[in-house]
Amino acid sequence: MTLYDIPFLTMDGSETTLAAHRDDVVLVVNVASRCGLAPQYATLEELQKTYADRGFTVIGFPSNQFFQELSTDEKVAEFCSMTYGVTFPVVSRVKVNGRHTHPLYAELKKAADSEGHTGRVRWNFEKFLVLPGGDVQRFAPSTTPDDPAIVGAIEAHLPR
């Protein structure tokens, strides 16, 4: 099974995978509505609007692992829409660490960030850039979505 074959649930409860994005650049982010980093939603949305027509998408994976996410998928969806006008997919809540880590995150966490960190997600808004073919680049939660390293990697892997 590849990264593209691992199922996860959408907000409406249907099962999907990253398979539809095999040739795209996907920024997977564990999001949390009550986190001090939540303003990153606005920058994530800017990236979505800027690059969506070239084969890019952000996918938000809400997680309450750090006790800063709302209690239901419905409340998360409402928050994302009403507060930040999010148009990118935000899927059903997942665990990103521990015994019940979602299988997608188990795979993503194998990638090292620029400091060599692998394994455990350290905080909300850790970013995993999935490139066409399945290579993964990892970015720390404090790295903003419009950081030149992220934008450069997105632009380098999108069609001109």
C-alpha positions as CSV (number, residue, x, y, z in Angstrom):
1,M,0.0,0.0,0.0
2,T,1.3,3.4,-0.9
3,L,0.7,6.8,0.6
4,Y,-2.0,7.3,-2.1
5,D,-3.9,4.2,-1.1
6,I,-4.5,5.0,2.6
7,P,-8.1,5.7,3.2
8,F,-9.4,8.6,5.4
9,L,-12.8,10.0,6.0
10,T,-14.2,13.3,4.6
11,M,-16.4,15.5,6.8
12,D,-19.5,13.9,5.4
13,G,-18.3,10.4,6.4
14,S,-17.4,9.1,3.0
15,E,-14.1,7.4,2.5
16,T,-11.4,8.8,0.2
17,T,-7.7,8.6,-0.5
18,L,-4.9,10.8,-2.0
19,A,-5.1,8.8,-5.2
20,A,-6.9,11.6,-7.1
21,H,-3.9,13.8,-6.2
22,R,-1.2,11.4,-7.4
23,D,0.1,13.9,-10.0
24,D,-0.6,17.0,-7.8
25,V,1.3,18.8,-5.0
26,V,-0.7,18.4,-1.7
27,L,0.0,20.2,1.5
28,V,-1.3,18.0,4.4
29,V,-1.7,20.0,7.6
30,N,-2.9,18.9,11.0
31,V,-5.1,21.8,12.0
32,A,-6.7,22.9,15.2
33,S,-9.3,25.7,15.5
34,R,-8.4,26.9,19.0
35,C,-4.6,26.9,18.5
36,G,-2.6,30.1,18.5
37,L,-1.4,29.1,15.0
38,A,-4.9,29.0,13.6
39,P,-4.4,32.3,11.7
40,Q,-2.3,30.1,9.4
41,Y,-5.7,29.0,8.0
42,A,-5.7,32.4,6.1
43,T,-2.3,31.8,4.5
44,L,-3.2,28.2,3.7
45,E,-6.3,29.5,1.9
46,E,-4.2,32.0,0.0
47,L,-2.0,29.2,-1.2
48,Q,-5.1,27.2,-2.3
49,K,-6.4,30.1,-4.3
50,T,-3.1,30.9,-5.9
51,Y,-2.1,27.4,-7.0
52,A,-5.3,25.3,-7.2
53,D,-5.7,25.7,-10.9
54,R,-2.2,24.3,-11.4
55,G,-2.6,21.0,-9.6
56,F,-2.2,22.0,-5.9
57,T,-4.4,21.5,-2.9
58,V,-4.2,21.9,0.8
59,I,-5.9,19.2,2.9
60,G,-6.6,20.0,6.5
61,F,-6.7,17.1,9.0
62,P,-8.2,18.4,12.3
63,S,-6.7,16.8,15.3
64,N,-7.4,17.2,19.0
65,Q,-4.1,15.6,20.0
66,F,-3.0,18.9,21.7
67,F,-6.5,19.6,23.1
68,Q,-7.1,22.6,20.9
69,E,-9.7,21.4,18.4
70,L,-13.5,21.7,18.5
71,S,-15.5,18.8,19.6
72,T,-17.2,17.7,16.3
73,D,-16.5,17.7,12.6
74,E,-19.5,20.0,12.1
75,K,-18.1,22.6,14.5
76,V,-14.7,22.4,12.8
77,A,-16.3,22.9,9.3
78,E,-18.3,25.8,10.5
79,F,-15.3,27.5,12.1
80,C,-13.2,27.0,9.0
81,S,-15.9,28.4,6.7
82,M,-17.1,31.3,8.9
83,T,-13.8,32.4,10.4
84,Y,-11.3,32.0,7.5
85,G,-13.5,31.3,4.4
86,V,-11.7,28.0,3.8
87,T,-12.4,26.4,0.4
88,F,-9.8,23.6,0.6
89,P,-10.8,20.2,1.9
90,V,-10.9,19.8,5.7
91,V,-11.5,16.1,6.5
92,S,-12.7,14.2,9.5
93,R,-10.7,14.5,12.7
94,V,-7.7,12.1,13.1
95,K,-5.1,11.2,15.6
96,V,-1.6,12.2,14.5
97,N,0.4,10.6,17.4
98,G,0.2,7.7,19.7
99,R,-1.2,4.1,19.5
100,H,-4.2,5.2,17.4
101,T,-2.2,7.3,14.9
102,H,-4.0,7.5,11.6
103,P,-2.2,5.3,9.0
104,L,-1.6,8.3,6.7
105,Y,0.2,10.2,9.4
106,A,2.2,7.1,10.3
107,E,3.6,7.2,6.8
108,L,4.0,11.0,6.6
109,K,5.9,11.1,9.9
110,K,8.7,9.1,8.4
111,A,9.8,12.2,6.5
112,A,12.4,14.4,8.1
113,D,12.1,18.2,8.4
114,S,15.1,20.6,7.8
115,E,16.4,19.8,11.3
116,G,16.2,16.1,10.8
117,H,13.1,15.6,13.0
118,T,11.1,12.5,12.1
119,G,8.4,10.7,14.1
120,R,6.0,12.4,16.5
121,V,4.1,15.5,15.3
122,R,5.2,18.2,17.6
123,W,2.3,20.6,17.5
124,N,-0.7,21.7,15.5
125,F,-0.1,23.0,11.9
126,E,2.9,20.7,11.2
127,K,3.0,20.6,7.4
128,F,3.7,17.7,5.0
129,L,4.2,18.6,1.3
130,V,3.4,15.5,-0.8
131,L,5.0,15.8,-4.2
132,P,3.9,14.0,-7.4
133,G,5.1,10.5,-7.0
134,G,4.8,10.4,-3.2
135,D,8.0,12.1,-2.0
136,V,7.3,14.0,1.2
137,Q,8.8,17.2,2.6
138,R,8.1,18.1,6.2
139,F,7.9,21.5,7.8
140,A,7.7,22.6,11.5
141,P,4.5,24.1,12.8
142,S,6.1,27.5,13.2
143,T,7.0,27.5,9.5
144,T,4.4,29.6,7.9
145,P,2.6,28.3,4.8
146,D,4.0,31.2,2.8
147,D,7.6,30.5,3.8
148,P,9.9,30.6,0.8
149,A,10.9,27.0,1.4
150,I,7.3,25.8,1.1
151,V,6.3,28.1,-1.8
152,G,9.6,27.3,-3.6
153,A,8.9,23.5,-3.3
154,I,5.3,24.0,-4.5
155,E,6.3,26.1,-7.5
156,A,9.2,23.7,-8.4
157,H,6.8,20.8,-8.7
158,L,3.8,22.4,-10.5
159,P,3.4,22.7,-14.2
160,R,4.3,26.1,-15.6
